């Protein structure tokens, strides 16, 4: 049975725009698989965007939003499925990606704060996501010893809070040492996920 055609937004969260980064290759593999399967696609490359970091609660709640961020918000609204890829730096997402998410997931867009005792409305509800994280340590060490702490926080405290679910994850460990053959296996997996829109 052919997979359902989806509107997919791919967010390349690597802060380094150098072409040789494995995250960029993974993004291309997913994009190529999804395109071959006929899914509609948009992409955001965080390293190419110009935006300031937010420095106060007032800035976070302001409606003064950079045009590049507004375009990303429009793509989030458009998408059925969001794919977010990034490397693990100091146990978490890179600062530039964190700054991007703080800009994009603003009150009034990603969530609406209702009056006291009422539920928080979630305008992005109904969308699904996949998070793909690369790291230098073995994936099992991150999952078992560290409990996937930063990945769980992104999944539960950010995406779930905004109504995005289900959120599936893929963790790619030991990226500096796995070799070209193993990298090729991961690229093929990402292409297959793209074909399925998963």
C-alpha positions in Angstrom: 0.0 0.0 0.0 1.4 3.4 -1.0 2.2 5.8 1.8 -0.2 8.8 2.2 1.1 11.9 0.6 2.1 14.5 3.3 3.3 18.1 3.6 6.7 17.8 5.2 8.9 20.5 6.7 12.6 19.5 7.2 14.5 21.7 9.6 18.3 21.4 9.3 19.4 22.5 12.8 23.2 22.2 12.4 24.7 25.7 13.1 27.7 25.0 10.8 26.8 25.5 7.1 29.9 23.6 5.9 28.8 21.1 3.3 30.6 18.1 4.8 28.5 17.9 8.0 26.7 14.6 8.3 23.5 16.3 9.5 23.3 18.0 6.1 23.7 14.7 4.3 21.0 13.1 6.4 18.7 16.0 5.5 19.4 15.5 1.8 18.7 11.8 2.1 15.4 12.3 3.8 14.5 15.0 1.3 15.4 12.8 -1.7 13.3 9.9 -0.4 10.3 12.1 0.3 10.5 13.8 -3.1 10.7 10.4 -4.9 7.6 9.3 -3.0 5.7 12.5 -4.1 5.4 14.2 -0.7 5.2 18.0 -0.7 8.4 19.5 0.8 9.7 22.6 2.4 13.0 23.0 4.2 14.6 25.4 6.7 18.4 25.6 7.1 18.9 27.3 10.4 22.5 28.2 9.7 21.4 30.4 6.8 18.8 32.4 8.7 19.4 35.9 10.2 17.7 36.5 13.5 18.6 37.9 17.0 18.6 35.9 20.2 15.8 36.7 22.6 17.0 38.3 25.8 13.9 39.0 27.8 10.3 37.8 28.5 9.1 41.0 26.8 11.0 40.2 23.7 9.6 36.6 23.7 6.1 37.9 23.9 6.5 40.7 21.4 4.8 40.6 18.1 8.0 42.1 16.5 9.1 39.0 14.7 11.8 38.9 12.0 10.6 38.2 8.5 12.7 35.0 8.2 11.1 33.7 11.4 7.6 34.5 10.1 8.3 32.5 7.0 9.3 29.6 9.1 6.1 29.9 11.2 4.1 29.8 7.9 5.9 26.6 6.9 5.1 25.1 10.3 1.4 25.9 9.9 1.6 24.4 6.3 3.2 21.1 7.4 1.6 17.9 8.4 4.9 16.4 9.6 8.1 18.1 10.9 11.5 16.6 10.7 14.2 18.2 12.9 17.8 17.2 12.6 20.7 18.4 14.7 24.0 17.4 16.4 24.3 17.0 20.2 26.6 19.7 21.6 27.4 19.8 25.3 24.6 17.3 25.9 21.9 19.5 24.2 20.9 21.1 20.9 23.3 23.8 19.6 22.6 27.3 20.9 21.7 28.6 17.5 18.9 26.0 17.1 17.6 26.8 20.6 17.5 30.4 19.7 15.6 29.6 16.5 13.0 27.5 18.4 12.6 30.3 20.9 12.0 32.8 18.1 9.6 30.5 16.2 7.5 28.9 19.0 6.2 32.2 20.4 3.0 32.7 22.6 0.1 33.3 20.3 1.6 31.2 17.6 2.8 27.9 19.1 0.5 28.0 22.1 -2.2 30.3 23.4 -2.3 31.0 27.1 -5.9 30.8 28.2 -7.3 32.4 31.3 -6.5 30.9 34.7 -7.8 27.4 35.3 -8.6 27.0 31.6 -6.6 24.7 29.3 -3.8 26.0 27.1 -4.8 26.0 23.5 -2.4 24.3 21.1 -2.7 25.7 17.6 -0.1 23.3 16.2 -2.0 20.2 17.4 -2.5 17.4 14.9 1.0 17.6 13.4 3.5 14.8 13.9 7.3 15.1 14.1 10.6 13.1 14.0 13.7 14.3 15.8 17.0 13.0 14.5 20.1 13.6 16.6 23.7 12.8 15.8 26.4 12.6 18.5 30.0 11.6 19.2 29.1 9.2 22.1 27.5 5.8 21.4 23.7 6.0 21.2 23.3 3.4 23.9 25.3 5.5 26.4 23.1 8.6 25.6 19.9 6.6 26.0 20.8 4.4 29.0 23.3 6.4 31.1 22.1 9.9 30.3 18.5 8.9 29.8 18.2 10.9 26.6 17.6 13.9 28.9 17.8 16.7 26.3 15.9 14.8 23.7 13.2 13.9 26.1 12.9 17.6 27.2 12.5 18.7 23.6 9.9 16.1 22.9 7.8 16.5 26.1 8.4 20.0 27.3 8.5 21.7 23.9 6.8 19.8 21.1 4.2 18.0 23.2 3.4 21.3 24.9 2.7 22.8 21.5 0.4 19.9 20.6 2.8 18.2 18.2 2.5 14.4 18.5 3.3 11.7 18.0 7.0 12.6 18.1 9.4 9.8 17.1 13.1 9.9 17.5 16.3 8.5 15.8 19.6 8.7 17.6 22.8 8.2 15.6 25.8 7.7 17.8 29.6 7.6 17.3 29.3 9.6 14.1 33.1 10.4 14.0 34.1 6.8 14.1 31.3 4.7 12.5 32.9 4.8 9.0 31.5 5.3 5.5 29.7 2.0 5.3 27.8 2.6 8.5 27.1 6.2 7.4 25.7 4.8 4.2 23.3 2.6 6.1 22.0 5.6 8.0 21.6 7.6 4.8 19.6 4.8 3.3 17.5 4.6 6.4 16.8 8.3 6.2 15.8 8.0 2.6 13.4 5.3 3.5 11.9 7.4 6.3 11.5 10.2 3.7 9.7 7.9 1.3 7.3 6.9 4.1 6.9 10.4 5.4 7.7 9.1 8.8 
